[in-house]
Amino acid sequence: MKILVTGGTGYIGSHTVVELQQQGFNVIIVDNLSNSSADVADRIARITGIKPELHVFDLCDAAKTEDLFVKNNDIKAVIHFAASKSVGESVKNPLKYYRNNLLSTVNLLESMVAHDVRYMAFSSSCTVYGQPEKLPVTEQTPLMKAESPYGNTKKIMEDIIFDTVIAHGINAISLRYFNPIGAHESALIGEAPSEIPDNLVPYLTQTAIGLRPFLRVWGNDYDTPDGTPVRDYIHVEDLAKAHVIALQRLLNGKQKENYETFNLGAGNGYSVMEVIKSFEKVSGLKLNYQVMPRRPGDIVRIWADPSYANLELGWKAEKSLDDMMRSAWEWEKSLRKSGIKR
């Protein structure tokens, strides 16, 4: 069974490809390598013994997207990760995000409809909830105004997929994940931004290893216990497993509706300072950080109620915050030893 994974050399995508291959799926990756590298496919092969087929192009190119489906007429389902994903960058350059994230999704869905590919698992985001009035967040929590263009694109992408499900009879699941961190236990794949990281943990580990002079903590005057923003952190391997379970739910006809949404989180909120303390504990290092003014687009606090995903998918986040930070640090050290350039 052939599964197309868009953005499959990226952070979450690569971990999901590993899980898919270990479950016996035949994987094709499409990635424009804007925030990853082709050698990720080789590292996946070192983990699984199978090198996934990699096609390097941009899904915003409708002709190339269509050609992929023409040449691979046995694609059974799609897991859609491909998107620009930096909150901060999206605030500074919103048109890039609307063009890339929305156009690529439209092109992908058009080819799916044209070639009768009927199943999609979509990697959405908790950013669709904006700053919720009530916590924890359930799937019934009202979607507030997005705090960033990135978050808004995820909401619009969900709308586009939902409307396509209604109009063309495909089946889809949107997985609203919270904050993925950590790396594969092999330390062969992990988060490796091609530019200065926008996310907390890769910036933190790069600071610890000496690539950055200090970690920027964006604000310490929020209405939280220690003044720093609170997030629900989930290990990327737990998240990857959830995507494969969702795909199996689609393929096995277990959906209750043709379009479903699930929150993927650990169900706990941790502040930025708690993440720093966890890293210092597992690494034995003292981290150099400086408090900066608040960053536009950031919300104050959010964490999930994952009970619906626990019940319906039979899935639960298993790894602790210390597990996440330990694996992220092992990955950072592995990168340093391997000489991979960012």
Secondary structure, DSSP 8 states (H G I E B T S, - for coil): -EEEEETTTSHHHHHHHHHHHHTT-EEEEEE--SSS-THHHHHHHHHHS---EEEE--TT-HHHHHHHHHH-TTEEEEEE--S---HHHHHH-HHHHIIIIIHHHHHHHHHHHHTT--EEEEEEEGGGG-S-SSSSB-TTS-----SSHHHHHHHHHHHHHHHHHHHH--EEEEEEE-EEE---TTSSS----SSS--SHHHHHHHHHHTSSSSEEEE-S-SSSTTSS-EE-EEEHHHHHHHHHHHHHHHHTT--SSSEEEEEES-S--EEHHHHHHHHHHHH-----EEEE---TT--SB--B-THHHHHHH-------HHHHHHHHHHHHHHHHHHT---
